[in-house]
Amino acid sequence: MAPGLLHLVHLTTWAVCALIKLPQLVAVLRAGSAWGLSVSSLLLELAGLLVFLRYQIYYGYPLETYLEYPIVIAQVVILLCCIMHFSGKTRRAFFYALVFCGGWYMLTLQKWIIDLSMNLCTFVSAASKLVQLQHLWETKDAGQASALTWGMSVYTSAILIRFIVMLILNIWVTVTILHYRKTKKTD
């Protein structure tokens, strides 16, 4: 990718991340309801975001490589608080806050814990999407789920398509090499 285009993609991705949960938050506040949203999905998403942020801080990565994460985390926390408020489960929000604060601390008790947690982040993030899908399928009602928020997520994830394609092709080449190596040895 040309450096100018790469910079533009980076800036637009950062801008989208800075606003990503706002349409969802507006929809929930306008409706005074969080129907259609899965608390479990948001908690998993928050866990993945917090692990990623903690990892970046622990290993001293430059702030500009993860600056959007604190912004997205704040939006998810506000959204969760609104959901808890509208569902009458405000006390449960305090419990979740304690769990996440404790987890934030425990992640760095041992280096292997933060490393393992970071390796599991992709699975946790994927699980959060699957839990939201399951919720939508069960209720057969999108409720206040914001298509704009999810569409913005599509944009920020589309940048990674290149890496997914490269991953698939690298696996394919590796498997092909192993296949032909095995075939050659048996001849």
Residue pairs with C-beta under 8 A, 6 or more apart in sequence:
1 9
9 159
12 155
13 68
13 155
13 156
13 159
14 67
14 68
16 152
16 155
16 156
17 68
17 71
17 72
17 156
18 68
18 71
19 152
20 72
20 75
20 149
20 152
20 153
20 156
21 72
21 75
21 76
21 78
21 79
21 149
22 75
22 149
23 146
23 148
23 149
23 152
24 37
24 79
24 144
24 145
24 146
24 148
24 149
25 75
25 78
25 79
25 82
26 146
27 144
27 145
27 146
28 34
28 37
28 79
28 82
28 83
28 86
28 144
29 82
31 143
31 144
32 86
33 86
33 143
33 144
34 82
34 83
34 86
34 87
34 143
34 144
35 139
35 141
35 143
35 144
36 135
36 136
36 139
36 141
36 142
36 143
36 144
36 145
37 83
37 132
37 135
37 143
37 144
37 145
38 131
38 132
38 134
38 135
39 80
39 83
39 84
39 87
40 131
40 135
41 128
41 129
41 131
41 132
41 135
42 76
42 79
42 80
42 83
42 128
43 80
43 96
43 128
44 124
44 125
44 127
44 128
44 131
45 76
45 125
45 128
46 73
46 76
46 77
46 80
46 100
47 100
47 103
47 124
48 121
48 124
48 125
48 128
49 69
49 72
49 73
49 76
50 73
50 100
50 103
50 104
51 107
51 114
51 117
51 118
51 120
51 121
51 124
52 66
52 69
52 118
52 121
53 66
53 69
53 70
53 73
54 104
54 107
54 108
54 114
54 117
55 107
55 114
55 117
55 118
55 121
56 65
56 66
56 69
57 66
58 107
58 108
58 114
80 93
80 96
81 93
84 90
84 92
84 93
85 93
106 113
107 113
107 114
107 117
108 114
132 145
136 142
136 145
